Amino acid sequence: EKIKDLLPDFAPSLGGLWIPEGFTISCSSYLQGLWKACEALGATLNIKETPNLTALKEYCHVVVACGDSSFNFLNLPITFDLVKGHLLTFSLEDNSFSLPFNIVGKKYFVMDTTGKKLHLGASFERNFDSKEPSLEIAKTLNLEEGIKMLPCLKDFPILGCKAGIRLMISGRLPIAGKVAPKTWVITGFGAKGLLYHSWCAKQLAHSLINDSPDFLESPLRRFF
């Protein structure tokens, strides 16, 4: 009933659970803030491409944290899947619609900080030919279900789409461990990076400082 009162446009037959303490994190703002915190502690950032790990041999420790590209650098006998996700972005410029809270269900709806754009996502594609976004595929896999949840969506113009790749590893948890004398890996977060990243990173940091994987909980080093 609370959801119906706050958002009459939401499909009433679907029901819902109102979580007043819930909030949405802007990933770009969060990462910028995280980097500033690291910088304040003395970290430096040097961004450059590297063809392989051999080019990094002068470093004391190398941590491979490249998401779906991690296995381009490591030859590990680990079963993994690449799952593509598309989202659609709609313009709210020419109407008075406003989403008072973000929605998570079979699809999610998120307003941007300006209140002028609405994002709908995301698909889970296990078979795909390209990592690049496709507007037609994004519409096919998101639009019908999105309109069922929020019928007024059909009236909003589509601005475009984005796509990303999730690295999924058997066990449905990320992995972290030492794979060579100076080389570590942390990857396989799938769609749960925000949930697991801090928990995993703290353990990995202790492992690096002590040069021992024993500080990683066993589910993370299940392959090492």
N, C-alpha and C positions, 0 to 999 in steps of 0.2 A: 504493500500500500504506500509506503514511503517513496518508493521508486516511481510509482504512478503519479504521485503528487509532484515530485520534483521534475519528472521528465514524462509528460503526457504523450510525447511522440514515440516512446519506446513501446514495442509490441507487447500488449498486456498479457497475451497468452503464454509468453515465455517465462513470466515470473522473474524473480531476481533476489539477490541478497545485498542489502545496503550496508556498506562498511564505512562509517563516517570517518574513521582514522586512516583510510586509504589515501594514497597520494601517488602521483606519477613523477618519475625522475627524467629530466632531460639529459640524455646520455652525453651529449657534447658538453653541456655545462658541467656535468659531474666530472667528466674526464679532465676538463680544464682545471677545475678546482683540485682534483686529485694530483695533477701535475704540479700545481702551485705549492701544495703541501710538501711534495717531494723536493721541489726546488728549495724551499725554505730550510730543509734539512741538509742541503748541500749537494743534492743530485744535479747532474748536468745532462742535457739532452742533445744527442748528436744523431740526426736522421740521415741515413744513406742506404743505398741498396747494396746488397751483398749476394754474390752468385752462389756461395756455398759456405759451410762452416770453416773450411780451411782458411778463408780470408780473415777469420776472427781469432786465429790461434794465439795472438799476442795477449789476449785478455785472460784474466785469472779464472773467470767463470763466464759461460755463455748459456743463456736461458732461451730456449726456442719456445716462443709464445705467439705463433703465427696463425692461430685458428685453423681454417681449412687448408692453409698452405704449409702447416707444420711438417707433414710427411714428405714435402718436397725436399726438406733438409735432412730428414731422418729415415733410415731404413729399419723400421721396427715391425716385428711380426704381430701386429695388432689389427684386429678386424674393426673397420670403421665404415660409416655411411656419411655421405654428403647430402644434406637436405636443404633445398632451396626454398626461400620465402619471398613472396611478393607482397607489397602493400600498395594501396591506392591513396592518392591525396585529392581531396575535394576543396573547391573554393566556396567560402561562405560570404564573399564580398557583397553580393547583391541580395542578401536576405537577412532576416533578423534572428535566424536560428542560433542558439547558443547551447552548448552542452555543459550543464552545471557540474558534471562529474564525468570521469572517463568510465568506459564500459569494457568489461572482460567477459567473454563467453566463448561460443564457437568461433567468433571473431572478436576483435577488439576495436574500440573507437577511442581516439585520442585527439583532443584539440591542441593546436600549437599555441605558443605563448601569446601570439598576437590576437587569437580568437577569430582569425580570418581563414584558417585552414583546418580541415578535419582529415585525420588519417584513419584508414580502415585496413586491418591486416588480420592475420597474415596466413599465407598458404604454407603447406608442408608438401613439397614436391620431391619425391625420391627418384624420379626419372626426369632428367632434363638434358637438353643438348648444349645449352650455353649458360654461363654465369651472368650474362648481361640481362637487364630488365626487359620485359616485353609487356607492353600495355594491354594487348589482347589477352595474354595469359593471365595477367593480374586481374583483369575484369572477369574472365571466365571463372577463376577460382575464388574470387572474393565477393563479387557484386551481388549475386543472387542471395547468398546467405546473409550478407550485410543488410539488404533491403528487408529481409524477413525480420531482422532484429530492429531496424530503424527505417520504417517505410518511407519517411520523407527524404531519405537518401537519394531516391530516384530523381529528385528535382535539383540536385546539386551538380554543377559542372565539374568534370574531372580535370584536374590540372596535370596529372602525370602519375608515375609510379616509380618505385625503387625495388631493388632486389638484393638479397644477401644470402650467404651460404652458411649453414650450421654444420659443424663437425660433431657427429654423434658416434660415441664409442660404446661397445658392448658393456653392459653394467649400468648404463644410463647415469654415470657420474663422470666428472672430469678425471684426468690422470695427471700425475706429477711424479717426477722421479729423476734419478741420475742415470744417464744412458752412456756416458763415457767419462774418463777422468775429470774433464773440465766442463762437461756438457750436461745440461738439465733440460727437461721439457715440462711444460704445463699447458694443457690444451684439452679439447673435448668438452667444452661447456655447453654445447648445443644451444638451446634457447634459454639457458638458466645462468648466463654469465653474471648477471647482477646479483643473483641469489648466492652463488658460490665463490665469487672472485676473492672477496676479503678473507674468507675462511681458508681458502687454498693458499693465497699469497702469504699470509702470516706464517703458515707452516713451511712454505718454501723458503722464506727469508731466514728462518731459524736453521733450516737445513744448509743453506749456503754459508751462513756465518760459521757453522760448526763443521762444514764439509761432510755432512752425514745425512743420508735419507731417513734416518730413524725418527726424525721429527715430523715426518709425514704420516698421517694416519693410513692404516693398511688399505682402506678402499681406494685411496688415491694412487698408491704404488702397487696396485694389484697385478700389474704386468712386469714389475721390476724387482 
